[in-house]
């Protein structure tokens, strides 16, 4: 009996998925549980597995295209079984396979979503939205556990080929076995992230001489860094560095289709900034003692090195454990206060913001938090997080300090009731014991859901946090 291949909900918040790559061709034999395709969800790239045995008789979704959760995208059946009614009912006829064999179809201008339109529910979507891999708007910061919920608008990619063919996003499996495509292999179109273009311009690199390793051969930060390292090596050998040349832009503008992660960001922020009555509390902390502790730990060896961000995460988790009224969720008809601290940390990726979670952060030491934060940030940027690694946070933190932001306000991630925005560490003149001294200071701003957190409640939490940060030995008590 034939088995329908549905677009499955591969993450708790997924409403539609983009098919990155078919791993089985029409006519291939498949077994129950075997991987059929790789799908981009709203947070990561996941595997879609077969739910039956037989032959993959039809592929009804082309690589690079999207479909709502629940839609039939393929059929598994016996070789001689009649599947014409199933294919007709699903509205396909194997066209997806033909499209993938012949290469991705041209981009259709009419498929891009209007920024003013509401996010569709699975039942409202009639036609798949065609996705272009590699759309990016949030630059990656220089600190691993860092990002911002209120991300800036999307920037334009180099080139304006509105009808350029789409290139499917490469997977980790492809990277292991194939050399990444060049950024201009996609119909002559140069594809690069905004951060990569800025770094290349600052360093005098030609983007058309760099091979991209991002989605679809897109040039990203690591490619610029690799090119710089290679250039340094050539200069040491006497070779001349490449001449600077800014990539030319064509046309008046470039329309960038929304990725799944960008759609989710837009929907979640709309759910937050409108309905939630938010107020903000800002505090200024002294970091001199924390800096002394960090220096002393580093002197003990590399295995004891921690960043200021690691110290802040530990202090925040410890303070939250003492203030369950802040470590809470708004559930509409009740408030849920948590006894365990699952700390979400915003991470900026080339495709948008994602918030992996350090579970039971209040029970972990500095070194364990440091290791968790680095590992989670790395997997987030590689789009390899599992759903359980980015769901279940009780409170979130966003750090933009390492890219020179003095202070800012972050947007609450519902149903959480607070988020802490961390700015840059700066030397400032302060009065200590009647004398003017230069000390390292840190500015933080807490966004509070007033339905749960009153001003005095938030202030008491920040007061506890101040004690932790300004007296870091309390973190090991």
C-alpha positions in Angstrom: 0.0 0.0 0.0 1.3 3.4 -1.0 2.7 5.8 1.7 2.3 9.5 1.4 5.4 11.6 2.2 4.2 14.6 4.1 6.1 17.8 5.1 6.4 17.1 8.8 6.6 19.5 11.7 10.3 18.9 12.5 10.4 21.6 15.2 7.8 22.6 17.8 7.1 26.0 16.1 7.4 25.0 12.4 4.5 25.9 10.1 6.2 25.4 6.8 9.5 23.9 5.6 11.8 24.5 2.6 13.1 21.4 0.9 16.9 21.8 0.8 17.9 18.6 -0.9 16.4 15.3 -1.9 18.6 12.4 -0.8 16.6 9.8 -2.8 15.7 9.9 -6.5 12.5 8.7 -8.0 12.8 4.9 -8.5 15.1 4.4 -5.5 14.2 1.8 -2.9 13.7 3.2 0.5 13.1 1.6 3.9 11.1 2.8 6.9 13.2 5.3 8.9 15.6 6.0 6.0 16.4 9.6 5.3 14.6 10.9 2.2 15.4 14.6 2.3 16.9 17.6 4.2 14.4 20.3 5.2 15.0 23.8 6.4 12.7 24.5 9.4 12.3 27.8 11.2 15.4 27.2 13.2 17.7 24.5 11.6 18.2 22.0 8.8 16.6 18.6 9.7 16.2 15.2 8.1 12.9 14.0 6.8 12.6 10.2 7.0 10.5 7.7 5.3 7.4 6.4 7.1 7.1 3.2 5.0 8.9 0.7 2.8 8.9 0.6 -1.0 10.1 2.7 -3.9 10.1 6.5 -4.0 7.7 6.8 -7.0 7.1 10.6 -7.0 8.8 13.7 -5.7 6.3 16.6 -5.8 8.3 19.4 -4.3 11.4 20.8 -6.0 14.6 21.5 -4.1 14.5 25.1 -2.8 10.7 25.2 -2.7 8.6 25.5 0.5 5.4 23.8 1.5 3.1 24.0 4.6 3.3 21.3 7.3 1.0 18.4 6.3 1.2 18.8 2.6 2.1 15.7 0.5 5.5 16.1 -1.2 6.1 12.6 -2.3 4.8 9.1 -2.6 6.4 5.7 -1.6 4.8 2.6 -3.2 5.4 -0.7 -4.9 7.0 -0.6 -8.3 3.8 -1.7 -10.1 1.3 0.1 -7.8 -1.0 2.7 -9.4 -0.4 6.1 -7.7 -2.0 8.4 -10.2 -4.9 9.2 -7.9 -2.6 10.1 -5.0 -0.4 12.3 -7.2 -3.5 14.0 -8.7 -5.0 14.6 -5.3 -1.8 16.1 -4.1 -1.7 18.4 -7.1 1.6 17.1 -8.5 2.8 14.7 -11.1 6.5 14.2 -10.4 7.3 17.7 -11.6 9.4 18.2 -8.6 11.8 15.5 -9.6 12.1 16.8 -13.1 12.8 20.3 -11.8 15.6 19.0 -9.5 17.2 17.0 -12.3 17.2 19.9 -14.7 18.3 22.4 -12.2 16.3 24.9 -10.1 13.6 26.8 -11.9 13.9 30.6 -12.4 12.8 32.8 -9.6 9.3 34.1 -9.9 8.9 37.7 -8.7 5.3 37.1 -7.6 6.2 34.5 -5.0 8.0 36.9 -2.6 5.8 37.7 0.5 4.8 41.3 1.1 6.3 42.6 4.3 2.9 43.9 5.3 1.1 40.6 5.0 0.4 38.4 8.0 2.3 35.1 8.5 0.1 32.4 6.9 -1.1 29.4 8.8 -0.6 26.0 7.2 -4.3 25.8 6.3 -4.2 29.2 4.6 -1.2 28.5 2.3 -2.3 27.6 -1.2 0.9 27.8 -3.1 4.5 27.2 -1.9 6.6 30.2 -1.4 9.8 29.9 -3.3 12.8 30.4 -1.0 16.2 31.7 -2.0 19.0 30.2 0.1 21.3 32.5 1.9 19.1 35.5 2.6 20.8 37.4 5.5 20.2 40.4 7.6 21.9 39.9 10.9 25.7 40.2 11.0 27.6 37.7 13.1 29.2 39.3 16.1 32.8 38.7 17.2 31.6 37.0 20.4 30.1 33.5 20.1 27.2 33.9 22.5 25.9 37.2 21.2 23.0 38.6 19.1 20.0 40.9 19.2 16.3 40.1 19.0 15.4 43.5 17.4 17.5 42.8 14.3 18.0 45.5 11.6 16.2 45.4 8.3 17.4 43.1 5.7 20.3 44.4 3.6 20.6 43.9 -0.2 22.8 41.3 -1.7 25.3 42.1 -4.4 23.7 42.0 -7.8 20.1 42.4 -8.7 19.2 39.5 -10.9 15.5 39.3 -10.0 15.1 36.2 -12.2 18.3 34.5 -11.2 18.0 30.7 -10.7 17.9 29.5 -7.1 20.7 27.4 -5.7 19.8 24.9 -3.0 21.5 25.4 0.4 24.5 23.0 0.8 24.4 20.5 3.6 27.1 19.3 6.0 27.1 16.0 4.0 27.9 17.9 0.8 30.6 19.9 2.4 32.3 16.7 3.5 32.3 15.2 0.0 32.3 18.1 -2.4 34.2 21.4 -2.8 31.8 24.3 -2.2 30.4 26.1 -5.3 31.9 29.5 -6.2 29.8 32.5 -5.3 29.4 33.3 -9.0 28.5 29.8 -10.1 24.8 30.8 -9.7 24.2 32.3 -13.1 27.0 34.8 -12.7 25.5 36.3 -9.7 27.9 37.2 -6.9 26.4 36.2 -3.5 27.7 37.3 -0.2 26.5 38.3 3.3 26.5 42.0 4.3 29.2 41.4 6.9 31.4 39.6 4.4 31.1 42.5 1.9 32.1 45.0 4.6 35.0 43.0 5.8 36.2 42.4 2.2 36.0 46.2 1.5 37.9 47.0 4.7 40.6 44.5 3.9 40.9 45.3 0.2 39.7 41.8 -1.0 38.0 41.0 -4.3 34.9 39.0 -3.6 34.9 37.4 -7.1 38.3 35.8 -6.2 36.9 34.1 -3.1 35.1 30.7 -3.0 32.1 30.9 -0.7 31.2 28.1 1.8 27.9 29.4 2.9 24.4 28.4 1.6 24.5 28.0 -2.2 28.1 29.1 -2.4 27.4 32.4 -0.6 30.5 34.2 0.7 30.3 34.6 4.5 32.6 35.9 7.2 34.7 32.7 7.6 35.5 32.8 3.9 36.9 36.4 4.3 38.9 35.3 7.3 40.3 32.3 5.4 41.2 34.5 2.4 43.0 36.9 4.8 45.0 34.0 6.3 45.9 32.8 2.9 46.9 36.3 1.8 49.1 36.7 4.9 50.8 33.4 4.0 51.4 34.5 0.4 52.8 37.8 1.5 55.3 36.0 3.8 56.4 34.0 0.7 56.8 37.2 -1.3 53.6 37.1 -3.3 51.7 40.4 -3.9 48.3 40.8 -2.2 45.2 41.1 -4.3 44.1 44.6 -5.4 41.0 46.1 -3.8 37.9 46.2 -5.9 34.3 46.8 -4.7 31.7 44.5 -6.4 29.4 46.4 -8.7 25.7 46.5 -8.1 23.2 46.2 -10.9 19.7 47.6 -11.1 17.9 49.8 -8.6 17.2 47.2 -6.0 17.2 43.5 -5.1 14.3 41.6 -3.6 15.3 39.0 -1.1 12.7 36.2 -0.3 12.2 35.4 3.4 14.0 32.4 4.8 12.1 30.2 7.3 14.0 31.6 10.2 13.4 35.2 9.1 9.6 34.5 8.8 9.6 33.1 12.3 11.5 36.1 13.7 9.0 38.4 12.1 6.0 36.6 13.5 7.5 36.2 17.0 8.4 39.9 17.2 5.0 40.9 16.1 3.6 38.7 18.9 5.9 40.4 21.4 6.2 44.1 20.8 2.4 44.7 20.3 0.5 42.7 22.9 3.1 42.8 25.7 3.1 45.9 28.0 6.8 46.3 28.3 8.9 48.7 30.4 12.6 48.9 30.8 15.1 49.1 33.6 18.7 50.2 33.0 21.6 49.7 35.4 25.4 50.3 35.4 27.7 47.7 36.9 31.4 47.9 38.0 33.4 45.1 36.4 36.8 45.6 38.1 36.6 42.6 40.4 35.2 40.4 37.7 38.1 41.4 35.5 40.6 40.6 38.2 39.0 37.2 38.7 39.1 36.5 34.9 42.8 37.5 34.8 43.6 35.2 37.7 41.8 32.3 36.1 43.6 32.8 32.8 46.9 32.7 34.6 46.1 29.2 35.7 46.1 27.9 32.1 44.0 27.9 29.0 41.5 25.4 30.4 40.5 28.0 33.0 40.0 30.9 30.6 36.5 32.4 30.5 35.1 35.4 28.8 33.2 38.3 30.4 30.1 36.9 28.7 30.6 33.6 30.5 30.8 35.4 33.9 27.7 37.4 33.1 25.7 34.3 32.1 26.7 32.6 35.4 25.7 35.7 37.4 22.4 36.1 35.6 21.5 32.4 36.1 22.4 32.6 39.8 20.4 35.7 40.3 17.4 34.2 38.5 17.5 31.2 40.8 16.9 33.6 43.7 14.1 35.5 41.9 11.6 32.9 40.4 9.1 35.8 40.0 11.4 37.0 37.1 12.3 33.5 35.9 8.7 33.0 34.7 6.3 32.6 31.8 3.0 34.4 31.1 0.4 31.7 30.1 -2.7 33.9 29.7 -4.7 32.5 32.6 -1.8 32.0 35.0 1.8 32.8 35.7 4.3 29.9 35.8 7.4 30.5 38.0 10.3 28.1 37.4 12.5 26.6 40.0 15.1 25.7 37.3 16.9 28.3 35.2 17.1 27.5 31.5 19.0 30.5 30.1 18.4 31.4 26.4 21.3 33.3 24.7 20.7 35.1 21.5 23.1 34.2 18.7 23.3 36.1 15.4 23.7 33.9 12.3 23.9 34.7 8.6 20.3 33.8 8.3 18.8 35.5 11.4 18.6 35.2 15.1 18.4 32.0 17.1 18.3 31.5 20.8 19.9 28.2 22.0 19.4 27.3 25.6 21.8 26.5 28.5 19.7 24.2 30.6 20.0 24.3 34.4 22.5 27.1 34.1 22.2 27.9 37.8 23.7 24.5 38.7 26.7 24.8 36.3 30.1 26.2 37.1 31.8 28.9 35.0 33.9 26.4 32.9 30.8 24.3 32.1 28.8 27.4 31.1 31.6 28.6 29.0 31.9 25.2 27.2 28.1 25.0 26.7 27.9 28.6 25.4 30.6 28.1 22.8 29.4 24.7 21.6 25.8 25.9 21.2 26.8 29.1 19.4 28.9 27.1 17.0 26.1 24.7 16.2 23.6 27.6 15.9 25.7 29.2 13.2 26.1 25.9 11.4 22.3 25.3 11.5 22.9 22.0 13.3 20.9 22.7 16.5 18.4 20.1 17.5 14.9 21.3 18.4 15.4 20.5 22.1 18.5 22.8 22.1 16.6 25.9 21.2 13.3 25.4 23.0 12.4 25.6 26.7 14.2 28.7 27.9 12.8 30.5 31.0 14.7 33.8 30.5 16.9 35.2 27.7 20.0 37.3 27.3 21.2 39.3 24.3 24.8 40.6 24.2 25.9 43.2 21.7 28.7 44.7 23.7 31.5 43.0 21.8 30.6 44.9 18.6 30.6 48.3 20.2 27.0 48.8 21.3 27.0 50.9 24.5 23.4 50.0 25.5 20.2 48.9 23.8 16.8 47.4 24.5 15.9 43.8 23.5 12.5 42.4 22.6 10.9 39.8 24.9 10.6 36.3 23.6 7.1 35.2 24.7 6.0 33.4 26.8 9.1 34.6 28.7 8.5 37.7 30.8 12.0 39.3 30.6 15.2 39.6 28.6 18.4 41.3 29.5 20.3 43.4 27.0 24.1 43.7 27.6 26.1 46.5 26.3 29.9 47.2 25.9 32.4 47.2 28.7 33.9 50.7 28.8 36.4 52.5 31.0 34.7 55.4 32.8 35.6 58.1 35.3 33.9 57.3 38.6 34.2 58.5 42.2 35.5 55.9 44.6 36.1 56.9 48.3 36.1 60.5 47.3 38.6 60.1 44.5 38.2 60.0 40.7 39.2 56.7 39.2 39.0 55.0 35.8 37.1 51.7 36.2 35.5 49.3 33.7 31.8 49.7 33.7 29.0 47.7 32.0 25.5 48.9 31.1 22.5 46.5 31.0 18.9 47.1 30.2 16.1 44.7 31.3 12.9 44.5 29.3 10.0 43.5 31.6 6.5 42.2 30.9 4.5 44.4 33.3 1.8 41.8 33.5 4.2 39.7 35.6 7.1 41.9 36.6 6.5 45.1 38.5 9.1 47.8 38.6 10.2 47.0 42.2 10.4 43.2 41.3 12.7 43.9 38.4 14.8 46.4 40.4 15.4 43.8 43.1 16.5 41.3 40.5 19.0 43.8 39.1 20.2 44.6 42.6 21.0 40.9 43.2 22.7 40.7 39.8 24.8 43.8 40.7 26.0 42.1 43.9 26.9 38.9 41.9 28.9 40.8 39.2 30.6 43.3 41.5 31.5 40.5 44.0 32.1 37.5 41.7 33.3 35.3 44.5 29.6 34.9 45.4 29.3 32.9 42.1 31.4 30.1 43.7 29.7 30.2 47.1 
